[in-house]
């Protein structure tokens, strides 16, 4: 069975990749397009959004690249308005933006704590606030939030901001799911586990724990029950399924995409 999204409009926040290769948002945007959706790729770095747009268009798909900072309500509102002007609807909202905020409770500064909350949690609140009216009017919509297995258990106390905001994102997702189900809107979260994406190579504090990139990859692979980290396409394929009509009765689900890691640590 191939899950199709023909005629759908997918708005992805965090649709670029922070380094070479495939990040979760970039892969999701391309996967939505390959399934037939018209994509709006939003990123803080317009160059990253442009790269995603180029890939989609080279494959014959439709993509509009936009720049927006999810901590700025005005920029979110403008991105949603441009999406509506281009397509007159939003069928799929995919919230991928997230930062790690390394540091334990004592070491993490108040400003860094606030920035993690603003990015990982308040950003999703603001995006949904501006997208939901369109979905309510059209009486349909799918919201997919990218959380983490770190929302289920504490793998590292050095990620307090990340852990707490992702746990909050889970319950925000559940609240959306219950609150708007009677409006034809579904909301689910995907919880990636140990993933081999460009982001892990950009976190200096993580890299410092290992003698080399190869050592980090070996260690993270060994932590997975499968013996191997997942990749961005594992998350993207789950997102396409959740957005499809085949998932029409799936609502309020926290879906681990983690090779079974949450069974061990959750």
Secondary structure, DSSP 8 states (H G I E B T S, - for coil): -----TT-EEEEES-S-SSSS--HHHHHHHHHHHTT-EEEEEESSHHHHHHHHHHHHHTT--EEEEE--TT-HHHHHHHHHHHHHHHS---EEEE-------B-TTTS-HHHHHHHHIIIIIHHHHHHHHHHHHHHHHT-EEEEEE--GGGTS-S-TTBHHHHHHHHHHHHHHHHHHHHHGGGTEEEEEEEE-SB-SGGGGT-HHHHTTSSSHHHHHHHHHHHSTTSS-B-HHHHHHHHHHHHSGGGTT--S-EEEESTTHHHHH-
